[in-house]
């Protein structure tokens, strides 16, 4: 956000630039809404802020509790960060690689997440963590549930930047069939309520090149974790 800018100014500008009908969204399931292009107007600000976050907390391929390296590179910002190692999945207030607190969440990140949640019908969402993923061609995210947070009454807000991806949105069990939902640069998907524990993932990323992010897709996932 520009120096001296206000969150309300940001969303006045964002709302004015949305495609017709974007704020209404596309219903994916009960409690899940896709907002096409919702983050497109502030994507340059997001990418600029990401450079600063990476200078303090670089990408890393975390290890699953079973000892396997994830194909997706990750980092975090906010009051805590999601981490994985042989001890399990959890939130940690400090980056285990540096011992320092994670970088603070930029105001433009929090404002976008709050606005997207409100547009999807979840009023009053205030994220305290942001997990940032970097997908390169071939990287994927297996079907999983987000269940390491303390407050399951709050939604999840997921922002896509860069290369397109196929979002897999299933049901309450891993074996349930999953919808394949194309996500493009600037799309935001929000899920909570009945959908909060839905299994979801990302299909292997296809080869490609985006003029803004190169051969990468960035995904920023906002949660209320603490």
Protein Blocks (a to p, Z undefined) as FASTA:
>chain_A
ZZhiafklmmmmmmmmpcehklnopafbghiacdehklmmmmmmmmmmmmmmmmmmccdd
dddfkopacfbdcddedjbdcdddfkbccddfbdfknopacddddfklmmmmmmmmmmno
pghiacfbdcdddddehiacdddddfkbfblkbccddddehjddddddddfbfklccddd
dddehiacddehjlmmgccddddddedddfklojadcddddddfZZ
